[in-house]
Amino acid sequence: MEQQIVNLWKGYVRIRITGNSYDRFLNLCAFHGVRLWNLIPSGDSYEANIGRKDFKKLKAIVRKSHAAVCITQKHGFPFFIHKYRKRKVYVSGIAAAVLFMVWLSAHIWNITIEGNVSQTDDVIFEYLTQEGIIHGMRKSEVDCRALASEIRNYFTQFSWVAVELKGTRLIIHVREGILGTQLSHMQSDGMATVGEIGEDGTAAATDLIASAAGTVESVYVRHGLALVKAGDAVEKGEILVSGALPVKDDGGEICAWQYTDADADIVIRTERRYRDCVELVHTEKKYTGREKKNYLFRIGNQPFSLPDTFGAFENCTILSEITQLQLMENFYLPVYVQKFTAKEYENEEILYTKEQASEILKGNFQYFMKNLEEKGVQIFENDVKIEWNEKSAVAAGILTTGEAAVSRAVSVQTTKEELLKHEHG
């Protein structure tokens, strides 16, 4: 592929070779370093490709070999320029388009986030904007390794972050949770490893901290030193497992310290408040089936809209769909097409019976419980009840749950004094 691009840039011709001394012609070409490619027989002659500059060397070879050579095709940029040398505007337009594509390829026009669950794209994009990572910035201004480290430090629920540039795309891969198999990735990104000791007798270690207040239900430590046990009450932000490990001598005294990334399975018993309300007199949208569409074109931040066609609908729901144009899989352009679809509806008032409202509340609560179970949350107690008044039905109460309410504190400085305090109780 690269050689083909070079050939097109320098220019080459397709030649037909006739005569009775093909072997002598080819041997002379090889002797003088004249490169031929795609050599094939064609009737009583041969055809081959030859570079534009090498073609000028054929005069002496043709004379010695008594062969005849004629050009059948011309390819490449030099011949294109020569052909359209009098059409300056056309050639200038082609050159400008090429330069524009080169300029586009040097910038980021699409930012994609993959793997996030607890943090929405909007929250992450807001952080990226604050850090100066925006659409249209030069790719050379992005340090992928540094950006991955900064994102992981800011969003403590991300246990692994990777950033890569593909074409005009910036792709951010994240994983959430505490996964021991991901420690090697974290260490390779500059986080503390065993034996790294900093200044002032401190070491950079990653600890596990409580992300919610509650009571520790169980603790299983794989790496690090547990600072809590089952039955302990903990506050949000309290260190549960430290990444600093004391090394003791034969007399039981601490003689050295090792530092690692804490890793453990910890379940914390905590409380969640639940509340859901259903209005007994409910207004629903009844769609008529009539629709209208409108489009908006945007280049960068400059919009170009078509005439509004939604004014004819008194009540309508507008759906929006944005498509970013791209030339290839990873070559996005700063051109967007936004499609608006207006669906007309009429308001219809509905009165729920107690049975209907109760079924809706129970369905919503079951869906809520299912989501908790999918996240690995255990339900110990359920105190949610339905209360009624003249206008609404309310399901409210407290759930006692057991969950891995733990997050990783990145690059926390754990001092010897703190661990000695824990050692002596």
C-alpha positions as CSV (number, residue, x, y, z in Angstrom):
1,M,0.0,0.0,0.0
2,E,2.8,2.5,0.9
3,Q,4.7,1.6,-2.3
4,Q,1.5,2.2,-4.3
5,I,1.1,5.7,-2.8
6,V,4.8,6.5,-3.5
7,N,4.3,5.4,-7.2
8,L,1.3,7.6,-7.6
9,W,3.1,10.5,-6.0
10,K,6.1,10.2,-8.3
11,G,4.2,9.1,-11.3
12,Y,4.5,6.0,-13.5
13,V,3.6,4.8,-17.0
14,R,2.3,1.6,-18.5
15,I,4.5,0.5,-21.4
16,R,4.2,-2.1,-24.2
17,I,7.4,-3.9,-25.3
18,T,7.6,-5.4,-28.8
19,G,10.5,-7.0,-30.7
20,N,12.4,-10.3,-30.7
21,S,14.8,-9.6,-27.8
22,Y,12.7,-9.5,-24.7
23,D,15.3,-11.3,-22.6
24,R,18.1,-8.9,-23.5
25,F,15.8,-5.9,-22.8
26,L,14.9,-7.2,-19.3
27,N,18.5,-8.1,-18.5
28,L,19.6,-4.6,-19.4
29,C,16.9,-3.1,-17.3
30,A,18.0,-5.2,-14.3
31,F,21.7,-4.3,-14.9
32,H,21.0,-0.6,-15.0
33,G,18.7,-0.7,-12.0
34,V,15.5,0.1,-13.9
35,R,12.5,-1.2,-11.9
36,L,9.6,-2.9,-13.8
37,W,6.5,-4.3,-12.1
38,N,3.2,-6.0,-13.1
39,L,5.0,-7.5,-16.1
40,I,2.5,-9.7,-18.1
41,P,2.4,-11.0,-21.7
42,S,0.0,-9.4,-24.1
43,G,-0.3,-11.2,-27.4
44,D,3.0,-10.9,-29.2
45,S,4.3,-8.3,-26.8
46,Y,4.7,-7.6,-23.0
47,E,3.3,-4.9,-20.8
48,A,4.7,-3.5,-17.6
49,N,4.7,-0.5,-15.3
50,I,7.8,1.7,-15.0
51,G,8.5,4.9,-13.0
52,R,8.4,8.2,-14.7
53,K,12.1,8.9,-14.1
54,D,13.2,5.3,-15.0
55,F,11.4,5.6,-18.3
56,K,13.9,8.3,-19.4
57,K,16.7,5.7,-19.0
58,L,15.1,3.3,-21.6
59,K,16.5,5.1,-24.6
60,A,19.9,3.5,-24.5
61,I,18.5,0.1,-23.4
62,V,16.0,0.1,-26.3
63,R,18.8,0.9,-28.8
64,K,21.0,-2.0,-27.5
65,S,18.2,-4.6,-27.3
66,H,16.6,-3.6,-30.6
67,A,13.2,-3.6,-28.8
68,A,10.4,-1.1,-29.3
69,V,8.6,0.6,-26.4
70,C,5.5,2.7,-26.4
71,I,3.4,4.3,-23.6
72,T,-0.2,3.0,-23.2
73,Q,-1.2,4.7,-19.9
74,K,0.0,7.4,-17.6
75,H,-0.7,7.5,-13.9
76,G,0.1,9.6,-10.9
77,F,0.1,13.1,-9.5
78,P,2.7,14.7,-12.0
79,F,0.6,13.7,-15.0
80,F,-2.5,14.9,-13.3
81,I,-1.0,18.4,-12.7
82,H,0.3,18.5,-16.3
83,K,-3.1,17.6,-17.8
84,Y,-4.9,20.3,-15.9
85,R,-2.1,22.9,-15.8
86,K,-4.3,25.4,-17.6
87,R,-7.3,24.9,-15.2
88,K,-5.8,26.7,-12.2
89,V,-9.0,27.0,-10.3
90,Y,-9.7,23.3,-10.6
91,V,-6.2,22.3,-9.6
92,S,-6.3,24.8,-6.7
93,G,-9.6,23.4,-5.5
94,I,-8.1,19.9,-5.5
95,A,-5.0,21.1,-3.6
96,A,-7.2,23.0,-1.1
97,A,-9.3,19.9,-0.5
98,V,-6.3,17.8,0.1
99,L,-4.8,20.4,2.5
100,F,-8.2,20.6,4.3
101,M,-8.3,16.9,4.7
102,V,-4.8,16.9,6.2
103,W,-5.9,19.6,8.6
104,L,-9.0,17.7,9.6
105,S,-6.9,14.6,10.2
106,A,-4.7,16.4,12.7
107,H,-7.7,17.3,15.0
108,I,-10.2,15.4,17.2
109,W,-13.8,15.5,16.0
110,N,-15.3,12.6,17.9
111,I,-14.9,11.7,21.6
112,T,-16.3,8.3,22.6
113,I,-16.6,6.9,26.2
114,E,-16.9,3.1,26.6
115,G,-17.6,1.0,29.7
116,N,-19.0,3.6,32.1
117,V,-22.1,2.7,34.1
118,S,-22.4,4.8,37.3
119,Q,-21.1,8.0,35.6
120,T,-23.1,9.3,32.6
121,D,-21.4,10.5,29.4
122,D,-22.5,14.1,30.2
123,V,-20.8,14.0,33.6
124,I,-17.5,12.7,32.0
125,F,-17.8,15.2,29.1
126,E,-18.2,18.1,31.6
127,Y,-15.0,17.0,33.3
128,L,-13.1,16.7,30.0
129,T,-14.3,20.2,29.0
130,Q,-12.9,21.6,32.3
131,E,-9.6,19.9,31.5
132,G,-9.5,21.4,28.0
133,I,-10.3,18.1,26.1
134,I,-12.8,19.3,23.5
135,H,-13.9,18.6,20.0
136,G,-11.7,20.3,17.5
137,M,-8.5,20.3,19.5
138,R,-5.2,19.1,18.0
139,K,-4.3,15.5,18.5
140,S,-0.7,16.5,19.4
141,E,-2.1,18.3,22.5
142,V,-3.4,15.1,24.0
143,D,-1.2,13.0,26.3
144,C,-3.2,9.7,26.4
145,R,-1.3,8.3,29.4
146,A,-1.6,11.5,31.5
147,L,-5.3,11.9,30.6
148,A,-6.0,8.3,31.6
149,S,-4.3,8.9,35.0
150,E,-6.2,12.1,35.6
151,I,-9.6,10.6,34.8
152,R,-8.9,7.7,37.1
153,N,-7.8,10.0,39.9
154,Y,-11.0,12.2,39.5
155,F,-13.5,9.3,39.2
156,T,-12.6,7.0,42.0
157,Q,-15.2,4.4,40.9
158,F,-13.1,3.7,37.8
159,S,-10.6,1.0,38.6
160,W,-9.0,1.1,35.1
161,V,-8.9,3.7,32.3
162,A,-7.3,3.6,28.9
163,V,-7.2,6.4,26.3
164,E,-6.4,5.9,22.6
165,L,-6.4,8.0,19.4
166,K,-7.8,6.4,16.2
167,G,-8.0,8.6,13.2
168,T,-10.0,11.7,14.3
169,R,-11.5,9.9,17.3
170,L,-10.5,10.0,21.0
171,I,-11.7,6.8,22.6
172,I,-11.8,6.5,26.4
173,H,-12.2,3.0,27.8
174,V,-13.1,2.6,31.5
175,R,-13.9,-0.2,33.9
176,E,-15.7,0.2,37.2
177,G,-15.3,-1.6,40.5
178,I,-12.4,-3.2,42.4
179,L,-10.9,-5.9,40.2
180,G,-7.6,-7.6,41.3
181,T,-6.9,-8.6,37.7
182,Q,-6.6,-4.9,36.7
183,L,-3.9,-4.0,39.2
184,S,-1.2,-4.6,36.6
185,H,-2.8,-2.0,34.3
186,M,-3.0,0.5,37.2
187,Q,0.6,0.0,38.1
188,S,1.8,0.4,34.5
189,D,0.1,3.7,34.5
190,G,2.3,5.1,37.2
191,M,0.5,4.0,40.4
192,A,2.3,2.8,43.5
193,T,3.9,-0.7,43.5
194,V,5.4,-2.8,46.2
195,G,8.5,-1.2,47.6
196,E,8.0,2.4,46.2
197,I,8.9,4.7,49.0
198,G,8.6,8.5,48.7
199,E,10.1,11.4,50.6
200,D,9.5,12.1,54.3
201,G,9.0,8.4,55.1
202,T,5.8,8.1,53.2
203,A,4.8,5.9,50.2
204,A,2.2,6.3,47.5
205,A,-0.3,3.4,48.0
206,T,-3.9,2.9,47.0
207,D,-6.4,2.3,49.8
208,L,-10.0,1.1,49.8
209,I,-12.4,3.5,51.4
210,A,-16.1,3.4,52.3
211,S,-18.3,5.1,49.8
212,A,-21.3,5.0,52.2
213,A,-21.8,5.0,56.0
214,G,-22.9,1.7,57.6
215,T,-21.8,-1.5,59.4
216,V,-19.2,-3.9,58.0
217,E,-20.9,-7.2,57.2
218,S,-17.9,-9.1,56.0
219,V,-14.3,-8.6,55.0
220,Y,-12.1,-10.7,52.7
221,V,-8.7,-9.2,52.0
222,R,-6.5,-10.3,49.0
223,H,-3.9,-7.4,49.1
224,G,-3.4,-4.9,51.8
225,L,-4.0,-4.5,55.6
226,A,-7.6,-4.6,56.9
227,L,-8.3,-1.7,59.3
228,V,-11.9,-2.8,60.1
229,K,-13.6,-6.1,60.9
230,A,-17.1,-7.5,60.7
231,G,-19.5,-5.6,63.0
232,D,-17.5,-2.3,62.9
233,A,-19.5,0.9,62.1
234,V,-17.8,3.0,59.4
235,E,-18.3,6.5,58.0
236,K,-18.2,7.5,54.4
237,G,-14.6,8.2,53.3
238,E,-13.1,6.0,56.1
239,I,-10.2,3.8,55.1
240,L,-11.1,0.1,55.2
241,V,-8.1,-1.6,53.8
242,S,-4.7,0.1,53.6
243,G,-2.1,-0.4,50.9
244,A,0.8,-0.1,53.4
245,L,2.0,-3.4,54.9
246,P,4.3,-3.5,58.0
247,V,7.2,-5.9,57.9
248,K,8.2,-7.2,61.4
249,D,11.4,-8.7,62.7
250,D,11.8,-11.8,65.0
251,G,11.0,-9.7,68.0
252,G,7.6,-8.5,66.6
253,E,8.8,-5.0,66.0
254,I,8.1,-3.2,62.7
255,C,11.4,-2.9,60.8
256,A,10.2,-2.0,57.3
257,W,7.2,-1.2,55.1
258,Q,5.9,-2.5,51.9
259,Y,3.4,-0.7,49.7
260,T,0.8,-2.2,47.3
261,D,-2.6,-1.6,45.8
262,A,-5.3,-2.7,48.3
263,D,-7.7,-5.3,47.0
264,A,-10.6,-6.9,49.0
265,D,-14.2,-8.0,49.0
266,I,-16.1,-5.9,51.6
267,V,-19.8,-5.9,52.2
268,I,-21.3,-3.0,54.2
269,R,-24.8,-3.1,55.7
270,T,-26.4,0.3,55.0
271,E,-29.8,1.9,54.5
272,R,-31.4,3.2,51.4
273,R,-34.5,5.4,51.3
274,Y,-37.1,4.6,48.7
275,R,-40.0,6.8,47.5
276,D,-42.3,6.5,44.5
277,C,-45.5,8.4,43.8
278,V,-48.4,7.9,41.4
279,E,-51.0,10.6,40.8
280,L,-54.5,9.1,40.8
281,V,-55.8,11.6,38.3
282,H,-53.3,11.1,35.4
283,T,-53.0,12.8,32.1
284,E,-51.7,10.6,29.3
285,K,-50.6,11.4,25.8
286,K,-52.7,9.8,23.1
287,Y,-50.8,10.0,19.8
288,T,-52.8,10.7,16.6
289,G,-50.3,9.1,14.3
290,R,-49.4,12.4,12.5
291,E,-45.7,13.1,12.2
292,K,-43.6,15.9,10.7
293,K,-39.8,16.0,10.2
294,N,-37.2,18.8,10.2
295,Y,-33.4,18.8,9.8
296,L,-30.6,20.9,11.2
297,F,-27.1,20.9,9.7
298,R,-24.2,21.9,11.8
299,I,-20.5,22.5,10.9
300,G,-18.6,22.7,14.1
301,N,-20.7,25.0,16.3
302,Q,-22.4,26.8,13.5
303,P,-25.9,25.5,12.9
304,F,-27.9,25.8,9.5
305,S,-31.5,24.9,10.0
306,L,-34.3,24.3,7.5
307,P,-37.7,26.2,7.9
308,D,-39.7,25.1,10.9
309,T,-42.5,22.8,10.1
310,F,-43.7,22.0,13.6
311,G,-46.0,25.0,14.1
312,A,-49.0,23.2,12.8
313,F,-49.1,20.9,15.9
314,E,-50.6,22.3,19.0
315,N,-49.3,19.4,21.2
316,C,-46.4,17.3,20.0
317,T,-43.4,15.3,21.3
318,I,-40.2,16.1,19.5
319,L,-37.6,13.4,19.1
320,S,-34.0,14.3,18.1
321,E,-31.4,12.1,16.4
322,I,-27.9,13.4,15.7
323,T,-25.6,11.8,13.1
324,Q,-21.9,12.8,12.7
325,L,-20.6,12.3,9.1
326,Q,-17.5,10.2,8.7
327,L,-15.4,9.1,5.7
328,M,-14.1,5.9,7.3
329,E,-14.6,4.0,10.5
330,N,-12.3,6.3,12.5
331,F,-12.2,9.4,10.3
332,Y,-15.0,11.6,11.6
333,L,-15.8,15.1,10.2
334,P,-17.0,18.1,12.2
335,V,-20.3,18.0,10.2
336,Y,-23.5,16.9,12.0
337,V,-27.0,16.3,10.7
338,Q,-29.7,16.5,13.4
339,K,-33.1,15.0,12.5
340,F,-36.2,16.2,14.5
341,T,-39.4,14.2,14.4
342,A,-42.6,15.8,15.8
343,K,-45.3,13.4,16.8
344,E,-48.7,14.9,17.5
345,Y,-50.7,13.9,20.5
346,E,-53.9,14.8,22.4
347,N,-54.1,14.9,26.2
348,E,-56.4,12.4,27.8
349,E,-57.3,12.4,31.5
350,I,-57.3,9.0,33.2
351,L,-58.4,8.1,36.7
352,Y,-56.5,5.2,38.3
353,T,-58.3,2.9,40.7
354,K,-56.5,1.8,43.8
355,E,-55.8,-1.5,42.3
356,Q,-54.3,0.0,39.2
357,A,-52.2,2.5,41.2
358,S,-51.0,-0.3,43.5
359,E,-50.0,-2.5,40.5
360,I,-48.0,0.4,39.1
361,L,-46.2,1.1,42.4
362,K,-45.5,-2.7,42.9
363,G,-44.1,-2.9,39.3
364,N,-41.8,0.1,39.8
365,F,-40.6,-1.3,43.1
366,Q,-39.9,-4.8,41.6
367,Y,-37.9,-3.2,38.8
368,F,-35.9,-1.2,41.4
369,M,-35.2,-4.3,43.4
370,K,-34.2,-6.2,40.2
371,N,-31.6,-3.5,39.4
372,L,-30.2,-3.7,42.9
373,E,-29.8,-7.5,42.6
374,E,-28.1,-7.2,39.2
375,K,-25.6,-4.9,40.9
376,G,-24.9,-7.5,43.6
377,V,-26.8,-5.7,46.3
378,Q,-28.3,-8.0,49.1
379,I,-31.6,-7.0,50.6
380,F,-31.7,-7.7,54.3
381,E,-34.9,-5.8,55.3
382,N,-37.7,-4.3,53.4
383,D,-39.9,-1.6,55.1
384,V,-41.5,-0.1,52.1
385,K,-45.3,0.5,52.4
386,I,-48.0,2.1,50.2
387,E,-49.9,5.1,51.7
388,W,-53.0,6.7,50.2
389,N,-54.5,10.2,50.0
390,E,-57.1,11.8,47.9
391,K,-54.9,12.7,45.0
392,S,-52.0,10.2,45.0
393,A,-50.6,6.9,46.2
394,V,-47.1,6.8,47.6
395,A,-44.7,3.9,48.2
396,A,-42.1,4.9,50.7
397,G,-39.8,3.3,53.3
398,I,-36.3,2.2,54.1
399,L,-34.4,-0.8,52.7
400,T,-31.5,-2.3,54.7
401,T,-29.0,-3.6,52.1
402,G,-25.6,-5.2,52.0
403,E,-23.4,-4.0,49.2
404,A,-19.8,-3.5,48.2
405,A,-20.0,0.2,49.1
406,V,-16.2,0.6,48.5
407,S,-14.2,2.9,46.3
408,R,-10.5,3.2,45.6
409,A,-8.5,6.2,46.9
410,V,-5.8,6.7,44.3
411,S,-2.3,7.8,45.4
412,V,-3.3,8.3,49.0
413,Q,-0.3,9.1,51.2
414,T,-0.4,6.5,54.1
415,T,2.0,7.5,56.9
416,K,3.8,5.2,59.3
417,E,2.1,7.0,62.3
418,E,-1.4,6.1,61.1
419,L,-0.5,2.4,60.7
420,L,1.3,2.3,64.0
421,K,-1.8,3.7,65.6
422,H,-3.8,0.9,64.1
423,E,-1.1,-1.7,65.1
424,H,-1.4,-0.7,68.8
425,G,-5.2,-0.5,68.7
